[in-house]
Amino acid sequence: MLMKNKLISDLKKELPCVLDTLEERYAYSQDASNIKNIKNIADAVVFVETAEDVQNVVRIANKYKTPIICRGAGTNVVGSCVCEHGGIILNFSKMNKIKEISCENMTAIVEPGVILGDFQKEVEKFGLFYPPDPSNLAVSTIGGSIAQSSGGAKSFKYGTTKDYVIDLKVVTANGEILRTGANTIKNATGYNLGSLFVGSEGTLGIVVEATLKLIPKPECKKVVAAYFDTVSDAVQAVNAVIEQRIYPATIDFMDKNAIQTVEKFYPANLLINKDALLLIEIDGFECSLAYQENIILNVLKSCNAAEIQSSHNDEEYNKIWTARRSSMGACAQLKPNVTTDDVIVPRENLAKLVLGIREICEKYGLDVCMVGHVGDGSVHPQIPIDYNNEEEYSRYKLAKGEIYDLTAKLGGILSGEHGIGLEKRGHIHKVINSVALNYMRQIKKTFDPNNILNPYKIF
Ligand SMILES: Cc1cc2nc3c(=O)[nH]c(=O)nc-3n(C[C@H](O)[C@H](O)[C@H](O)COP(=O)(O)OP(=O)(O)OC[C@H]3O[C@@H](n4cnc5c(N)ncnc54)[C@H](O)[C@@H]3O)c2cc1C
């Protein structure tokens, strides 16, 4: 207790805003993961404003060997912000400046607390585009998306966050400032340290500034919604569309349970009697849109699409995407808790994954709403559950393990975009071999010898 008091007193001396009441610490110790049985909460919450503030916190954390857990909006779903061992929460909401948008370089320099959706809107004013779009981009931050290498619906054509980070300014675990690159769109100068930090879940360094690549904003876009009577037909259509060498921006998916659950809570005229819905977004120059749409419509019809609707204006476009983005919120209305997962397989095994997850959930008596960025081979099973029902919770744990076993068997991995955090660390060995895991542990030790940066996350 004495040490904690000293820690807080040191923090208050050096930093502009430190919260330490029980209520404040509790409020910042949760994220969107629904992790059960975490006994600890943060010792203090520090609102940083500059890189120097971050360096000061690191110095104090090293003195007391206290964990530092960076926090953006706390929307990750794997427990990456949970304070399992107490520690200092670094809150970046005051480091939220867009420092530069350069049309000439097609890059932007931003602080980690910038909200992703705001950033996208800002660059679009210049005719530019930043594609990573996790469904909750209205609240999640650049720092969080870098740390999780977030993706979203547009990953199929445009990739994920890792494809857009060209330089990072990072405060290391010993308080130094490290730069991973420069404001250039290519870099073959030494090891690619930037790629180590992207997706490292705040375990290797603290991002205080990022230079991001931008691309030209597509002139036009529209979404085609295709309904199918079977999941297998829908999955077959995904591959058939791709085989046409057309490059849709997104190929997303909702199963019957997801369609029905969303329609109940966000009525968007979805067809609730169909087994599967594909959302295929096409974009590009206006003159190419009808050409792309025609090819897609023909393919969908030949793959037994039961009903096809295309958006004709922004209102229709936004309505269908808002429905898709609401899926987790809608599932959360069914039971006190909802879990979402993120498994990904080579596309050729997608149907086996989707049908296999359904079977596993049926076997354990669990409801599942499945959505996913199926163009990438990625599926998000969302399972409504009551964590206070111990018997249901243990069935869920068994189902979750079997879903990961199936994913591994199908040549997949445990996350394409959500990360590992606490939620999946006990399963990572199923897909990453022990040699690779050993190298990962050594990398962690090199960057963070005192194990103060978000300790024990990932493995
Ligand atoms: C409804 C819903 C839908 C979602 N849909 C998607 C989706 O479609 N695609 C997708 O990819 N994800 C999705 N997610 C997951 C989530 O949006 C992402 O993980 C998000 O990018 C996290 O951002 P955040 O600001 O909330 O980060 P947080 O949750 O606050 O933090 C995430 C990680 O980043 C670290 N971190 C934060 N800031 C820094 C920093 N400055 N330096 C170093 N580490 C830092 C934290 O320590 C933590 O490990 C969804 C989540 C929800 C709740």
The ligand as an SDF file (V2000), in Angstrom:
LIG
                    3D

 53 58  0  0  0  0  0  0  0  0999 V2000
  -18.6290   -3.4660  -31.7700 C   0  0  0  0  0  0  0  0  0  0  0  0
  -17.1850   -3.7170  -32.1410 C   0  0  0  0  0  0  0  0  0  0  0  0
  -16.8660   -3.9640  -33.4720 C   0  0  0  0  0  0  0  0  0  0  0  0
  -15.5260   -4.1800  -33.8380 C   0  0  0  0  0  0  0  0  0  0  0  0
  -15.2360   -4.4150  -35.1610 N   0  0  0  0  0  0  0  0  0  0  0  0
  -13.9650   -4.6120  -35.5390 C   0  0  0  0  0  0  0  0  0  0  0  0
  -13.6480   -4.8520  -36.9120 C   0  0  0  0  0  0  0  0  0  0  0  0
  -14.4950   -4.8970  -37.7920 O   0  0  0  0  0  0  0  0  0  0  0  0
  -12.3420   -5.0170  -37.2260 N   0  0  0  0  0  0  0  0  0  0  0  0
  -11.3520   -4.9670  -36.2810 C   0  0  0  0  0  0  0  0  0  0  0  0
  -10.1780   -5.0980  -36.6370 O   0  0  0  0  0  0  0  0  0  0  0  0
  -11.6220   -4.7510  -34.9700 N   0  0  0  0  0  0  0  0  0  0  0  0
  -12.8960   -4.5810  -34.5880 C   0  0  0  0  0  0  0  0  0  0  0  0
  -13.2040   -4.3760  -33.2660 N   0  0  0  0  0  0  0  0  0  0  0  0
  -12.1020   -4.3660  -32.2650 C   0  0  0  0  0  0  0  0  0  0  0  0
  -11.6100   -2.9440  -31.9490 C   0  0  0  0  0  0  0  0  0  0  0  0
  -12.3390   -2.0000  -32.6030 O   0  0  0  0  0  0  0  0  0  0  0  0
  -10.1860   -2.7360  -32.3190 C   0  0  0  0  0  0  0  0  0  0  0  0
   -9.3720   -3.6120  -31.5990 O   0  0  0  0  0  0  0  0  0  0  0  0
   -9.7870   -1.2670  -32.0940 C   0  0  0  0  0  0  0  0  0  0  0  0
   -8.9090   -0.8960  -33.0680 O   0  0  0  0  0  0  0  0  0  0  0  0
   -9.2350   -0.9350  -30.7340 C   0  0  0  0  0  0  0  0  0  0  0  0
   -9.0940    0.4770  -30.6440 O   0  0  0  0  0  0  0  0  0  0  0  0
   -9.1680    1.2040  -29.2520 P   0  0  0  0  0  0  0  0  0  0  0  0
   -8.8160    2.6220  -29.4580 O   0  0  0  0  0  0  0  0  0  0  0  0
  -10.4540    0.9420  -28.5800 O   0  0  0  0  0  0  0  0  0  0  0  0
   -7.9760    0.4640  -28.5170 O   0  0  0  0  0  0  0  0  0  0  0  0
   -7.9650   -0.1430  -27.0490 P   0  0  0  0  0  0  0  0  0  0  0  0
   -8.9580   -1.2300  -26.9350 O   0  0  0  0  0  0  0  0  0  0  0  0
   -8.0270    0.9380  -26.0710 O   0  0  0  0  0  0  0  0  0  0  0  0
   -6.5120   -0.7680  -27.0370 O   0  0  0  0  0  0  0  0  0  0  0  0
   -6.1750   -1.8270  -27.8740 C   0  0  0  0  0  0  0  0  0  0  0  0
   -4.7030   -2.1610  -27.6760 C   0  0  0  0  0  0  0  0  0  0  0  0
   -3.9450   -1.0650  -28.0810 O   0  0  0  0  0  0  0  0  0  0  0  0
   -2.9820   -0.7270  -27.0970 C   0  0  0  0  0  0  0  0  0  0  0  0
   -2.7180    0.6980  -27.2800 N   0  0  0  0  0  0  0  0  0  0  0  0
   -3.5930    1.7240  -27.3120 C   0  0  0  0  0  0  0  0  0  0  0  0
   -2.9510    2.8740  -27.5450 N   0  0  0  0  0  0  0  0  0  0  0  0
   -1.6460    2.5730  -27.6810 C   0  0  0  0  0  0  0  0  0  0  0  0
   -0.4640    3.3430  -27.9110 C   0  0  0  0  0  0  0  0  0  0  0  0
   -0.5160    4.6570  -28.0730 N   0  0  0  0  0  0  0  0  0  0  0  0
    0.7290    2.7010  -27.9550 N   0  0  0  0  0  0  0  0  0  0  0  0
    0.7990    1.3540  -27.8060 C   0  0  0  0  0  0  0  0  0  0  0  0
   -0.2810    0.5880  -27.5690 N   0  0  0  0  0  0  0  0  0  0  0  0
   -1.4930    1.1840  -27.5210 C   0  0  0  0  0  0  0  0  0  0  0  0
   -3.6570   -1.1300  -25.8000 C   0  0  0  0  0  0  0  0  0  0  0  0
   -2.7300   -1.3540  -24.7690 O   0  0  0  0  0  0  0  0  0  0  0  0
   -4.3140   -2.4230  -26.2340 C   0  0  0  0  0  0  0  0  0  0  0  0
   -3.3610   -3.4600  -26.2140 O   0  0  0  0  0  0  0  0  0  0  0  0
  -14.5150   -4.1560  -32.8560 C   0  0  0  0  0  0  0  0  0  0  0  0
  -14.8490   -3.8910  -31.5130 C   0  0  0  0  0  0  0  0  0  0  0  0
  -16.1580   -3.6840  -31.1580 C   0  0  0  0  0  0  0  0  0  0  0  0
  -16.4740   -3.3970  -29.7120 C   0  0  0  0  0  0  0  0  0  0  0  0
  1  2  1  0
  2  3  1  0
  2 52  2  0
  3  4  2  0
  4  5  1  0
  4 50  1  0
  5  6  2  0
  6  7  1  0
  6 13  1  0
  7  8  2  0
  7  9  1  0
  9 10  1  0
 10 11  2  0
 10 12  1  0
 12 13  2  0
 13 14  1  0
 14 15  1  0
 14 50  1  0
 15 16  1  0
 16 17  1  0
 16 18  1  0
 18 19  1  0
 18 20  1  0
 20 21  1  0
 20 22  1  0
 22 23  1  0
 23 24  1  0
 24 25  2  0
 24 26  1  0
 24 27  1  0
 27 28  1  0
 28 29  2  0
 28 30  1  0
 28 31  1  0
 31 32  1  0
 32 33  1  0
 33 34  1  0
 33 48  1  0
 34 35  1  0
 35 36  1  0
 35 46  1  0
 36 37  1  0
 36 45  1  0
 37 38  2  0
 38 39  1  0
 39 40  1  0
 39 45  2  0
 40 41  1  0
 40 42  2  0
 42 43  1  0
 43 44  2  0
 44 45  1  0
 46 47  1  0
 46 48  1  0
 48 49  1  0
 50 51  2  0
 51 52  1  0
 52 53  1  0
M  END
$$$$
